């Protein structure tokens, strides 16, 4: 499945913003009448900002509570999107096995509607600036960062470990979609903090794992010994 991007008029980048707010585009992409929504249906509803919107769109499920399995799937999708950004591809493509994957529409819409007010608040202060960070070269660099974050998301992280890298990807995707280099710069800082946070959380989890296992073993032993 390929989503062909149409470059906006007077824009030298195929990732340029349009007049429709990002939050509105995302809500349009997930709303519908059916109980299920496929990845293909969502991507087909995106506009010329597909790469930035796709990064933002598939970061959000790892930020808010979602059904089991969704974060892993969207992490893989983010990885594929990031690779295409790095190689400079202009058409967003996903393999059929992922593009046909369906999610519960009610859960997706509910999560996005909850996040929409926050996105709208950010949109009020966003504007095209520092365009070298959102042009073709900037998009490649963002793709490298998203690629790293996506790999982290796919890893079996301890509880809460997905939030920092997902937030970093969401900020980068928002900045790219709106062509706001200042937001992209914030996203780069968040990415560094995310890697540090994930490393810290993972280290603490590993250090506490033996004690947790001993506690579980004792708990099972008590239960087995109970009358």
N, C-alpha and C positions, 0 to 999 in steps of 0.2 A: 504494500500500500504506500503510495506516495502522495504527499500533500504539496502541491505546487504553489510557490510563493510568488505573488505579483508585487514587484517593487513599487512603493508609493511614489507619486509624482514629485519631482524636484528633490528626490532623496537619493544620495549616492550609495546608500546601504540597503541591502535587501532585508535588513532587520529594523527598518525605521518604524517610528510610531505612527499611529493614525489618530483621528479625532475621537474615536470611541474609547472611553476609559477602560483600562485593563480589567478592573473589577467587573464591569458590565460584560465584557467579552467572555470572561471566565464563567459568569453565571449563565449566560446564553448557551455556553458550550455544554453545560451539565444538565440544564433543565430540559424537561420533556414529559411525555405522557406515559411512556413505558416504564415497567418496574426496573428494568436493567438498562445500563448505558455502557457501550463498548468504548475502548480506547480509540478506535477508528472514528466513531461518531464525535467524540470530543475533539480530536485533532482536526477533523473536517470543518468544525465550527470556528476554528481559530482563524485570525486574519493574517496580514503580511508580517506580523511580528511573531510568527510561529515558534521560532527557536527560543526567544526570550519568554514567551507565554508558556511554552512547553516546559521549560525549566521551572518556572514559577508554579505552574499547574501541578506538576508531578512532585514538587517539593512539599506542597501543603499537606498531603495525606500523612506525612511523617511528623508534622507539627501538631496536628489535632488528632484526637482518638479516632481510629478507623478500625473496621473489621480485620481480624487476623489474616495475614497474607498480603494485604494491600501494600504495606510499606516495602516489602521485598520486591513485589512486582514493579512498583513505581521506581524503586531504586535501580532496577535493571533497565527500565525505560530511560531514566536519567542518564545512565551510562552510555546507552546507544545514542541518545541525543547529543551528549557531550562529545563523543567520538566524531560525529558528523560536523560539529562546530569546529573541532580541531583541524579536520582535513579541509575545511572551507566549503562543505557541501551547501548548495542553495535550496535543495528540496528536502524537506523533512520526511524521513522514511523509517518505518518500523516493520519488522518481519510479521507475517500473518499471524503467527502463534501469539504475539503480543497485541497486535492491533485488534484482534477478535476477542480479546479477554474482556469479560463483562464484570461490572460492579453493580452493587445495589444503588439505584439512582437516589433513593430517599436519603441514604447515608451520605452520599457524595454531596447532594444539594444542601443538606442540612449543615454539613461542615463548611461549605463554601459561603453559604448565607451568613453563618456566624462570623466568618473572617472578612466578609465584604466591607463592613463599616470601618475596620482597621485599614484595609487597603485604600478605601476612599479617603481616609484621613491623610495617608501618605501621598496620595495622588494630588492633593491640594497644593502641596509644596514642591511637586516634581515638575521639571521642565527640561527641554533639551539643552544640555550644557556638557562641557568637557567631552565633546563628541569623539575625540580620539580613543576614548575608552569604550565606545559603543559601535565604532566602525568595524570594518572587516578584521583588521589586526586585533582590535580590542575584543571582538567576538571570539577569535581564536584563543586569546589569552584566558577569557572567561571560561571557554570550553575546557581548557586544561584544569582550571580550578574546580569546575563542576565535575569533571571526570574523577578527580581525587576524592571529592566529597561523595560522589555516587558509590565509589568502591567502599568507602567507610560505611555508607548506609546499608550496603549489601551484607557486610560482615555481621556475624551474630553478636551484637553489642549487648551489654547489660541494660536493664531498664533505664530509660531516659537518655541513652547514648545516641539515639537517632535524632534527637531534637536539635543539637547545635549544628551539625552539618546540613540538615534539612533547612534550618533557618538561614544559613549562609547561602544556600542555593536559591531560596526564595527571594532574598534581597538582591542577589545578582540577576536573577531572572526579571525581577521588577524593574531594576535599573536599565537592563538591556531592552526590555519591551517599551519603556517610556523614553529611551535614549537619554537617560540622565546619568552622566558619568560620575556625578557626585554620589549618587546612590550606589553605583558600582564600586566606587572607592570604599564606601561603608561596608559593602558586601565582602570586599577583599579583607578588610580588618576583621569582620565577623568570621571569615573562613579561618584565619590564623587562630583566633580565639577558640573556634570550634575544634580544631585539631588538638589544641592544648587541653580543652575540656574533655574531649573523648579520651585522650591519653590518660588524664587524671582519673576519670570515672572507671576506665578499664583497669588501671593499676589498683585502685581501691577495691574493685570487685575481685580481682585475682588475689589480693592480700586477704580479703575477708572470706574467700571461698572455702578454705579448710574449716574455719569456724562454723560456717553455714552448714557444711556437710556433717560435721560432728553434731551440730544441733539437730539436724534432720535424722541422723542415725539414732541419737538418744530419744527423739520423739517417737520414731518407729519402734524402738525397743520398749518404750513405756507402753505403747499401744499393744504390742505383742504380749507384754507381761500382764496387761490389765485383765481382770476376770470377765 
